[in-house]
């Protein structure tokens, strides 16, 4: 079983508004890659895609944001790069990716360079809805993955510790996921949220209801948290869900959104009896969970084609457009591997 934890691969959020911040983003990316064990060549590739993406943001949108995250797959280290802007978007993505094509008076090699240098890339752009680019650069080719995991987990502006956390444990035919939102903000909230994900790691095979009881015990010495847990078995096309507090959860398939019901309470404090609910699953479905740092009035219907994109791109677009910016925020998306971005 492979485990991915927010606390181990915390995202770095970097504003991109002017030329000096392009250089700062490039340096931050290079340092993050180096600290994660990537060699000089791979670090250079990470720095290059970040520089090209940040340059495009400044030239075409005026301002935006970069999210950087350490990732590991099958023991292979890598860096995930997400570039977000709310600019005019691209009406002709294929044309914009050709070298020499530019609408800003530049040489027009940025998008094409990113596609050549990144190991994986997926792009969502739509006229009037900005552009989002998801990329990974690996030290070497990782083994094939059964599941796509996409996340945006960002602290309240001004805080160094994020009071949200998440964890995913995967096997080829199944996965279990937990999202926790510690009460309040800062280090004390982070302590509660990370205690919840530690309980997941300790016994990931438990059903969601039983695992929630473990989380309750683990959080008794903390201020508590809102927690949601889902377990999916793709071989039987079924799943189970348990939620306490205001973590929103949905299963989305072919444009239809089925919301999963959480119950009132605080895990670690006044949690009442946990109720599991069954859910149906298919290879086309995606599971989406988010903390209350994300507004609830989102719909993938407003983004033609986004549902078919990589899980990381879906999480990033919703974060960009619906984060409240006055709270920690987490958006987590898990879906079956769709053959990989190119």
Protein Blocks (a to p, Z undefined) as FASTA:
>chain_A
ZZddfklmcccddddfbfklmmmmmmmmmmmmmmnopafklmmmmmmmmmmmmmmmmmmn
opacdddddddeehiacdddddddfbebjfblmlmmpghiacehpnolmmmmmmmmpmbd
cddddehiapaddddddfbdcdddfbdcdddddddehiabdfbdcdddddfkbccddddd
dehedjklmmmmmmmmmmmmmmmmbcfklmmmmmmmmmmmmnbjadddddddfklopacd
ddedjddcdddeehiacdddddeddehiacccdddddddddfkbccddddfkbcfkbcfk
lmghklmmcfklmmmmmmmmmpgolaccddddddddehiaZZ
